[in-house]
Amino acid sequence: MTGAAFPRLGAWVKLPAPESVELLALAGFDFVVIDAEHGAIDSRTASTMIGLALGCGLAPFVRVAGTAPRDVQVPLDAGAAGLFVPQVDDASRARDAVRATRFPPLGRRGASTSGRAGRWGLEALGDYLRSGNDEVRLVVQAESAGALSAIVEIGEVTGVDAVFIGPTDLAVSSRFREDDGRLADLVAAAERRCADHHITLGTTAAGNAPELLDRRGYDFLVLGADTTMLRQGAHALVSGVRTAAKAVCR
């Protein structure tokens, strides 16, 4: 990597609507993660979102469904700043993600300068290859108790730029409730190991974002999804009006 700081505050994009990206940029986010794992977003829409994010000054990441060439190649050629790869449970799986994401000799990604990543054919091949290996960021998601135990080995795989702790899948895979103290202990131990080994670390956050950034050592956070923000904003608006109307009627 170039050594540039990881963009700090991001949001999932789950709606297949490029306008979501524009609205999140206006809200002041630093990056978006276009969700091709859980969101109903096709490759054409994702490409449009990536271009719009770049034009708005947002770093566009894509959460892929897996590391098959079609999962990885299309968003990277479309100009994604990086990928989030789910369910990386050990160093071997992390190396698979690196091989899918990086050009030779680090990996096996196919090369073509004809897309946005190659400035539509204007980029010299050498610069395109260098950018793909040095500037595209690979974020692997630790979403199991085993992944947390191996988080240092995962984070130190050459070609991995950051580890993202996914609390929901972590709770499901470990059969703990998200508020279970045993789960919190596992996460806290992983946080300490990442800090000791200078591994760039991210997770999801809500009201606890300042604590995660200031006291627990996280480098970047995903603050929520466009769908959640829409639902919460709509609920607050409707609830406020109905509460006020009831007060007037008394």
Secondary structure as GFF3:
##gff-version 3
##sequence-region A 1 250
A	DSSP	beta_strand	9	13	.	.	.	ID=ss1
A	DSSP	alpha_helix	18	27	.	.	.	ID=ss2
A	DSSP	beta_strand	31	35	.	.	.	ID=ss3
A	DSSP	alpha_helix	43	56	.	.	.	ID=ss4
A	DSSP	beta_strand	59	63	.	.	.	ID=ss5
A	DSSP	alpha_helix	69	77	.	.	.	ID=ss6
A	DSSP	beta_strand	82	85	.	.	.	ID=ss7
A	DSSP	alpha_helix	91	101	.	.	.	ID=ss8
A	DSSP	three_ten_helix	116	121	.	.	.	ID=ss9
A	DSSP	alpha_helix	125	134	.	.	.	ID=ss10
A	DSSP	beta_strand	137	142	.	.	.	ID=ss11
A	DSSP	alpha_helix	145	149	.	.	.	ID=ss12
A	DSSP	alpha_helix	151	155	.	.	.	ID=ss13
A	DSSP	beta_strand	162	165	.	.	.	ID=ss14
A	DSSP	alpha_helix	167	174	.	.	.	ID=ss15
A	DSSP	alpha_helix	181	196	.	.	.	ID=ss16
A	DSSP	beta_strand	201	204	.	.	.	ID=ss17
A	DSSP	alpha_helix	209	214	.	.	.	ID=ss18
A	DSSP	beta_strand	220	225	.	.	.	ID=ss19
A	DSSP	alpha_helix	226	249	.	.	.	ID=ss20
###
